[in-house]
Amino acid sequence: MLLTGLGLGIALGFAMQRGRFCVTGAFRDLWITGSTRWLTAFLIVIAVQSVGVFALDTAGVITLDPQPFAWVATIIGAFIFGFAIVLAGGCATGTYYRAGEGLVGSWFALIFYALFSAISKTGALSTPVAALRGITLEASTIHGVLGVSPWALVAVLVTGVGLLARHHLRLRSPLPLVSLPARTSGIRHLLFEKKWGAFTTALIIAPLAILAWPLSWATGRESGLGITGPSSNIVNYLVRGDPQLIDWGVYLVIGILLGSFIAAKASGEFRVRLPDVTTTIRSIVGGVLMGVGASLAGGCTIGNGMVDTATFGLQGWVSLVFMIIGTGAATRLFITGSARVGVSPVRVPADR
């Protein structure tokens, strides 16, 4: 059953690479151009997953068990993580799939993200992290606070996201885009050459996010998609050699790396690209802060921003807001602000 994590990870990494689906870009666009198109795509994944997760919970396939809300650690950690992903050039999954494309800067970010996730969860920083996460509120979900059925919130979310998606679809240019003649046809063209749209990619990722719940649950890992915990487990396994650390989530993140490599190689987008010294340093610092921030917040853009939000967890939605704020602060400092004062800005990988 653990191998289902590898299979789902390969599918997820493939879809994210081909669709250029990185949450960093979605957050960054809000501050640079004011565009909400990719944020809407991200919200589509949350909304569709929410329907599936509560259907699984209602059917008894899984049992959602909300935990107390570690509000102080979530706010601090989410801001740090949002800030860090601008330096690293990608969020957790974005760093994995870009590493699979051959971006050496993402390799550095990924290594230090995994390393400092382990240090923060089980190593030298675990005591202060645990102390901050010990400051909690009993309230854990939005529907619990409001005293309403979660299905009422599902209906509101799906309706709101549907209206946003319709708005963006109506904004599409009526003029056809100029493109080179297709080199392939059929399935190969659709998989490896044709450009994947934001909403198409979201509608592919969302069922994978839903499927992750029962597949992970069947192995004893009672959660959905998650990146930080499995990344930490890989480091701890390499140090301690404990096979119990190799769970469904570890297979998932390895699969994401493999899936993105397969997609990049087959589409001709794989190329080993060496960063300059400044980019290397920023990637390392970004990876360090990602590991610390995600451990404090209890999750990254996936575990909190995509998964916990789908269950209307307070941790997920508060984290999402403060990750966006953190991204805005780093964007102002390293991209838009640095450009105005003549400082070399952070190099922004092409998300789309």
N, C-alpha and C positions, 0 to 999 in steps of 0.2 A: 504493500500500500504506500510505502514511502516514495516509491518511484512515480506515483501520480503527481507528487510535488515537482519532480523534475520535468515531467511532461507538461504540466500546466505552466511552469516557469519558462520553458522553451516557447510555448505559444504566446505568453505574455511579453517576453523579451522580443520576439519576432514582431508582434503587433506594435509595441512601443517604438522600436527602431524604424519600422516602415512608416509609421504615422508621425514620427518625430514628436512623440507624446512626452513632453517633459513639463512638470508642474512649475519649475522655475520660470520658464518662459511665460506661462499663464499668469503668474504673479507679477513678473517684471513688466509685462505689457501694460498692466494697470497703471504703472507709474511712469512709463516712458511714452506710450501712445494713447493711453486711456482706453485701449481696446479690451473688450470682455469676451471676445470670441473663444479663446482657448480656455478661459475660466469657465465659460458656459459648457464647453466640452467636458471639463473636469466635473462640473456639477451634474452633467448627464450621467456620468459613471456612478456618482453618489446616489442619484435619484433612482436609477434602474436597479442598482444593487440593494437599495433600501427596500424596494418591493420584494425582491427575491429573499433577502435575509429574514424579513418579518413573515414571509410565507413559509420559509423553512422552520422558523420558530413556532409558528402556529401549528404546523403539521407535526411538530415534535421531533423533527430530524436533528435540530440543534436546540440548545437552551441558552438564551441570552441571560447572562448573569452580571449586571452592572456593578462596577466597583466604586468605592468612594472617590470623589473628585479631588485630586491633588492640585488644587488651584494655583498655589504659589509656584510650584515647580513647572507646571504646565505653561504658565504665562512667561516665566523667565526662559525656559527651555525652548519654547516655540519661537520666541523672538530671536534667540541665538541661532536656532536652526535656520530660520528664514533669512537671517543676515548671512549665514555661512554658505548657503547654496548659491549665492551670487558669486562669492569668491571661488567656490569649487567648480562653478560652471554647470551645475546640474543638481537636482535633488537626489534622493537615494536611488530610485530606479533609473533616473536620468544618468547618474554616474555609472551605474552598472551597464546600461545599454551603450553608453558612449565608450566605456572601456572595451566593450565587445566590438566596437567599430575601429579600434586602434588608436584612440586618443590617449597618449601617454600621460597627459595631465590628469585625465580621469582615473588612470591607474593609481597615481599618487593619492588623489582624493579618496578613492575607494579603500586603499590600504589603510590610510590614517583614520578614515571614518570607522572601519571595522575595528581597528586597534583601540581607538578611544571609546567606542561603544563598550568594548570589553573592560577597559580600564574603569569606565564610569559605572558599569553594572556590577562587576565582580572584583575589581582591582582597587588601586590606590584612591580613586575618587568615589568609590561605592558608599562610603560612610556619609559624606556630605550630600550626595545625591539621594540616598535613602532618607536622610533627615528632612530634606526639603519635600520629598514625596510623602513624608509622613504627616505633613500639614494638609489635612483634608476637610472636605465638606461631605456630609452624609448624602446630600443631593447628588445624583450621578447622571440623570437623563433629563432631557427637556420635557418629555411627556410626563415624567414622574413629578417634576416641579409644577407643571401646569395641571396635573391631575386629569389628563385626557388619554384616550387611546392612541397608541403610536400610529395607527392607521390614519388618524386625522392629520397627523403631521406628514405622513407619506403622501396623502392627497394634496396637501398644500405644497409640498416640495415638488412633486411631479408636475403639478399645474404651473407653478412659478418657473421651473426650468423649461417646461414646454413652451411657455410664452417667450422666454429669452431666446430659445433656439429658433422659434418662428421669426422673431425679430431679426436675427442674424441671417437667416436664410433669405429673407426679403431684401437684405442689403446687398446681396450678391450682384456683381456687375453683370449686365446683360450681354456685354461684349465677350466673345470667346478669347481665352488666353492663347497666346502664340506658343507653340511647343514644337520640339523636334519630332520628326516622324518616328513612330514606334519601331523598335528593333525586334520585338518579339510579339507574340499573339497568344490568345487563349488564357489559360490559367497562369502561365508563366508571366505574361504581361500584367495581369491583375495583381499577382503576388509580389513581383520583383521590379516592375518598371513603372506602372501607373501610380501617380501620386495619390496617397490616401488622404482624404479630408479629415478635418478635426472631428466632426461629428460621427463620421463613419468609423474612425478609430475608437472613439468613445463607446460606440455601440458594439464593438468587438471586445473591448476590454471589460465592459460591464458584466457580461455573462461569465467571463473567466473569474472575475472577482466574486460572483455569486457561487460558482462551482468550487472555489477555494474553501468555502465554509464546510460543506459536508465531507470533502476529500481530506481536509486537515483534521476534522473532527474524528473521522474514522481511524486515525492513527493515534488518537489520544491528545493531540494538540488542539485545544478547544479555542480556536480563533480563525480569522480569515487571513487575507494577505497581510504580510508583515515583513519588514526588511531589516530593521535595526537589531532585533533579538537574534535572528539567524546569523547576521553578520558577526555579532558578538560571539555566538556559539562556535563559529568557524575558528576564530582566534583562540578561544579557550580550548577547543579540541586540539589544535596544533600545539598548544602548550602542555595540556594535561593528558591528552590521548584518551579521554573518556568517550567511548562510542555512544553513550547515552545522549551526548550533546548533538549528535547528527540526527536531527528530527526532520519532519516534513518541510519545515521552513528553510532549513539549510539546503535541501534539494531544490526548493523553489528558487532561491537566489542564484544557485549554480546554474539552474535552467535559464534564468533571465539572461545571464552572461552568454550562455551557449546560443540561445535563441537570437539574441541581437547579433552575435557573430555570424550565424547562418544567414540572417537577413541581409546584413551588410556585405558579406562575401558574395552572395548570390546576386545582389543588385549592383555590384560593382562599387559600393561605397566604402568598403574596408580599405583602410590605408593607415599605416603606422605614422602618426604625426607627433613630432617632438616639440614640446613647448619651450618658450624662452625661459630665462631664469626667473623673471618676475611672475610669469604665469605659473611656474612650478611652485614657487613659494606660496602664492595665493591658493593654489590647489591643495597644498599640504595644510595650510592654516584653515582653509575651508573644511577639509576633511576632519581635522581635529575638532573644530567647533560643531560640525554636524553630529559627530559621535557623542559629544557632551550634551549638546542641545536636545537631541532625540531621546537620550537616556533620561534627562530631566523631565522632558515633556511626556514621556511614556509612549513615544511613537514619532514617526516622521511624517512626511507628506502622504504616505500610503497608510501606515497603521493608524494615525490620527486623522489626517486630512481626507482620506478616501474611505476608510473602513469604519472608524468610530463615529464619524459624521453620519454614515448610513444607518447606524443604530440610534441616532440622536443623542449620543453621549455628550455631556457637557465638555469633557476633555477634548473631544474631537473638534467641536465647533469653536470653542475658545482658542484652541491650538491653531486652527485654520486662520482665524482673524489675526492672531499675533505673528504667525508665520508670514502673512501678507505684509504686516507692518514692518517686520524685520527685513523682508526683501526690499521694501520701499526705502528703508534707512540705508541699506547697503547700495542700492541703485543710486540714491542721491549722492552718496559718498564716493563711489567708485566708477560710476558710469556718467550720469548727467552732470553731477557737480564737478568731477575731475575734467570733463571735456571743456567746461567753461573756464577753468583756471589753467588749462594747458598741461595738465598731468596726464600721463598715459592711463587710459581707462582699462577696466577689466575687459579682456577679450571675451566677447559673447559668442558661444557656439551657435551655429544655425539650428534653430529648433524646427523651423518649417521650411 
